[in-house]
Amino acid sequence: MSGKKSASKPKSSTVHSVVVAVKLLEYLAETGRPQRVTDIAAHLRMTKARVSRHLSTLSDLRMVVKTPDNSGYRLGSMLFKLSNAALDQYEITNIAYRYMVLLKNQVAETLLLAIPAGGDALIVSSVSSGKPFAPQIPRGTRWAVPTSPTARLMLAFSDEPLRERILSRRTERDAEPDNEFEPNRLRRRMARIRSQFHEYDENPYDTGFSGLAVPIFNHLERLEAALTVVMPVRPNDSGQEARFAKPLKETAVEISRVLGSTDMSDKMAASI
């Protein structure tokens, strides 16, 4: 029996170290900016010495790197390499692509698939309309609140603690008087997004294109991704939002049901 106990301790310690490392990387990803050892330790409720040991190991693996002034740590190059490989193998991209092609043939506009990324929307797949002036938005592009309708939709369907943490972080970043970031107004808008299951914005980036995004849910009834149609601005077309929302939601409902969603996909279907 003593042999079994001694054999289990290293395994338990190793597993715990992996859990701590993952939580540390998640924290760096969610904050979106370099963090000091003191702040990381406070977040993980660990000693600075222990956090430093984990950071040292992750640094050797190129998963984190010190800032040039040595004031903190940020995500490292190895994670970007792994993330590109993960995107190629990510289940949602393979499942959604066929539906996106069919939808593109129906609406004749560019479609984008995005996943949540630390409060932002990360583009992981696209199907171009093929038009001469179609928007060129490469995989890996990140959109953020408050400007992006896709990012607003994702944040609206995120867990409330994460949503409030992101809003607080953005408030700290965008404290200038000229900035239009208003958390309370965003909270009201996100409540509307959750009730209508889509978000629309006419020409959010002043590029001549409007965006309309809808959510995709998984078997846990949680947000898995967002499907967005990007179309030219049509100032005299007041029915554009409703016209594109219907086929977009229908496609999102189909994909959500393939992923195992029942409750949220039914609610979205009822909003069509």
C-alpha positions in Angstrom: 0.0 0.0 0.0 2.9 2.4 0.8 4.1 1.9 -2.8 0.8 2.9 -4.2 0.6 6.0 -2.1 4.1 7.2 -2.9 3.4 6.6 -6.7 0.3 8.7 -6.5 1.9 11.8 -5.0 4.1 12.8 -8.0 1.1 12.3 -10.3 -1.1 14.5 -8.2 1.6 17.2 -7.9 2.1 17.1 -11.7 -1.6 17.4 -12.4 -1.9 20.3 -10.0 1.0 22.1 -11.7 -0.6 21.7 -15.1 -3.9 23.2 -13.7 -2.0 26.2 -12.2 -0.2 26.7 -15.5 -3.4 26.7 -17.5 -5.1 29.1 -15.0 -2.1 31.4 -15.3 -2.2 31.4 -19.1 -6.0 32.0 -19.0 -5.5 35.0 -16.8 -2.9 36.5 -19.2 -5.2 35.9 -22.1 -8.3 37.4 -20.4 -6.5 40.5 -19.2 -5.1 41.2 -22.6 -2.0 42.9 -21.4 1.3 42.1 -19.5 0.9 41.3 -15.8 3.2 41.7 -12.9 4.0 38.6 -10.7 2.3 40.3 -7.8 -0.9 40.7 -9.7 -0.8 37.1 -11.0 -0.1 35.8 -7.5 -3.1 37.8 -6.1 -5.4 36.5 -8.8 -4.3 32.8 -8.3 -4.2 33.3 -4.5 -0.6 31.9 -4.5 2.7 33.1 -3.2 4.9 35.2 -5.5 7.7 32.6 -5.2 5.4 29.8 -6.5 4.1 31.9 -9.3 7.6 32.9 -10.3 8.6 29.2 -10.5 5.6 28.5 -12.9 6.5 31.5 -15.0 10.1 30.4 -15.2 9.0 27.0 -16.6 6.5 28.5 -19.0 9.1 31.0 -20.1 11.5 28.2 -20.9 8.8 26.6 -23.1 8.2 30.0 -24.8 4.6 30.1 -23.6 5.2 33.3 -21.7 7.8 36.0 -22.1 9.0 38.9 -20.0 8.2 42.4 -21.2 11.3 44.4 -22.5 11.4 46.5 -19.3 11.0 43.3 -17.1 7.9 44.8 -15.5 5.7 41.8 -16.2 4.8 38.8 -18.4 2.7 38.3 -21.5 1.8 35.4 -23.7 4.7 33.9 -25.7 5.4 32.8 -29.3 4.8 29.1 -28.7 1.1 29.8 -27.9 0.7 31.6 -31.2 2.1 28.6 -33.0 -0.2 26.2 -31.1 -3.2 28.5 -31.6 -2.8 28.4 -35.4 -2.7 24.6 -35.3 -5.7 24.5 -33.0 -7.7 26.7 -35.3 -7.0 24.3 -38.2 -8.3 21.4 -36.0 -11.1 23.3 -34.2 -14.3 21.4 -34.5 -16.6 24.4 -35.0 -14.7 25.5 -38.1 -15.1 22.2 -39.8 -18.7 21.8 -38.8 -19.7 25.4 -39.7 -17.9 25.7 -43.1 -20.4 23.7 -45.1 -23.3 25.7 -43.7 -21.5 29.0 -44.3 -21.0 28.1 -48.0 -24.7 27.3 -48.4 -25.6 30.5 -46.6 -23.2 32.5 -48.8 -24.9 31.2 -51.9 -28.2 32.3 -50.4 -27.3 35.8 -49.3 -24.4 36.5 -51.7 -22.4 38.3 -49.0 -19.2 37.6 -47.0 -19.5 35.4 -43.9 -17.2 35.2 -40.9 -17.0 32.8 -38.0 -15.5 34.1 -34.8 -14.8 32.6 -31.3 -14.5 34.3 -27.9 -10.9 35.4 -27.1 -10.4 37.2 -23.8 -13.4 39.5 -24.4 -12.7 40.0 -28.1 -14.0 38.2 -31.1 -11.3 36.2 -33.0 -12.0 35.4 -36.6 -11.3 31.7 -37.3 -12.9 31.2 -40.7 -14.5 33.1 -43.6 -16.3 32.6 -46.8 -15.9 35.5 -49.3 -18.8 36.7 -51.4 -16.4 36.8 -54.3 -17.6 40.3 -55.3 -15.0 42.8 -56.6 -15.2 45.0 -53.4 -15.7 42.2 -50.9 -14.1 42.9 -47.5 -10.8 41.2 -46.8 -10.7 40.1 -43.2 -8.0 37.5 -42.5 -8.2 34.7 -40.0 -6.7 35.8 -36.7 -8.3 39.3 -36.9 -9.5 40.4 -33.5 -12.5 42.7 -33.0 -13.3 44.4 -29.7 -16.1 46.2 -27.9 -17.5 48.7 -28.1 -17.1 49.1 -31.9 -17.6 45.5 -33.2 -21.2 44.1 -33.3 -19.7 40.6 -33.2 -17.7 41.3 -30.1 -20.7 42.9 -28.4 -22.8 39.9 -29.2 -20.1 37.6 -27.7 -19.8 39.6 -24.6 -23.6 39.7 -24.2 -23.8 35.9 -24.1 -20.7 35.5 -21.9 -20.9 34.7 -18.2 -21.8 37.8 -16.1 -18.5 37.7 -14.0 -16.4 37.7 -17.2 -18.6 40.3 -18.9 -18.2 42.7 -15.9 -14.5 42.0 -15.7 -14.1 42.9 -19.4 -16.2 46.0 -19.1 -14.1 47.1 -16.1 -10.9 46.5 -17.9 -12.0 48.4 -20.9 -13.1 51.3 -18.7 -9.6 51.5 -17.3 -8.1 51.4 -20.8 -10.5 53.9 -22.4 -10.8 56.5 -19.7 -10.3 59.5 -22.1 -13.3 61.9 -22.2 -13.5 61.6 -26.0 -13.9 57.9 -26.0 -17.5 56.6 -26.6 -17.0 53.6 -24.2 -20.0 53.8 -21.8 -20.4 50.6 -19.8 -24.0 51.2 -18.7 -25.1 51.9 -22.2 -23.3 48.7 -23.3 -25.1 46.7 -20.6 -28.5 47.9 -21.8 -27.5 47.1 -25.4 -26.3 43.6 -24.4 -29.6 42.9 -22.7 -31.4 43.7 -25.9 -28.9 41.4 -27.8 -29.8 38.5 -25.5 -33.5 39.0 -26.1 -33.3 39.3 -29.9 -30.4 36.9 -30.5 -28.6 39.2 -33.0 -26.6 42.4 -33.2 -26.5 44.8 -36.1 -24.4 47.8 -36.8 -24.3 50.0 -39.9 -20.8 50.9 -41.0 -19.1 50.4 -37.5 -15.6 50.9 -38.8 -16.4 53.6 -41.4 -15.3 51.2 -44.2 -18.6 51.1 -46.1 -19.7 47.7 -44.7 -22.4 46.8 -42.2 -22.2 43.8 -39.9 -24.8 41.5 -38.4 -23.9 38.8 -36.0 -25.8 35.9 -34.4 -24.7 33.4 -31.7 -23.9 29.7 -32.0 -24.4 27.5 -28.9 -22.9 24.1 -27.9 -24.3 21.1 -25.9 -23.7 23.0 -22.6 -26.0 25.8 -23.9 -23.1 28.1 -23.8 -21.8 30.4 -26.5 -19.4 28.5 -28.8 -19.0 31.1 -31.7 -20.6 33.9 -33.6 -21.6 33.9 -37.3 -21.4 37.3 -38.9 -22.5 38.6 -42.3 -20.6 41.6 -43.7 -22.5 43.5 -46.4 -22.1 46.9 -48.2 -23.8 49.8 -46.5 -27.2 50.4 -48.1 -28.4 53.8 -46.6 -31.8 53.6 -48.2 -32.5 50.0 -47.3 -34.2 50.1 -43.9 -35.1 46.4 -44.1 -31.5 45.1 -44.4 -31.3 44.0 -40.8 -34.4 42.0 -40.7 -33.8 40.5 -44.2 -30.3 39.2 -43.3 -31.2 38.2 -39.7 -33.6 35.5 -40.7 -31.3 33.3 -42.9 -28.4 34.0 -40.6 -30.3 32.8 -37.5 -31.7 29.8 -39.3 -28.1 28.7 -40.2 -26.9 29.4 -36.6 -29.8 27.3 -35.2 -28.8 24.4 -37.5 -25.1 24.6 -36.5 -26.1 24.9 -32.8 -28.2 21.8 -33.0 -25.4 19.8 -34.6 -23.3 20.9 -31.6 -25.9 19.5 -29.3 -27.8 22.7 -28.2 -31.5 22.3 -27.7 -32.7 25.0 -25.2 -30.8 28.0 -26.6 -31.2 27.0 -30.2 -35.0 26.7 -29.7 -35.0 30.1 -28.1 -33.1 31.6 -31.0 -35.5 29.8 -33.5 -38.4 31.4 -31.7 -36.9 34.9 -32.3 -36.9 34.5 -36.0 
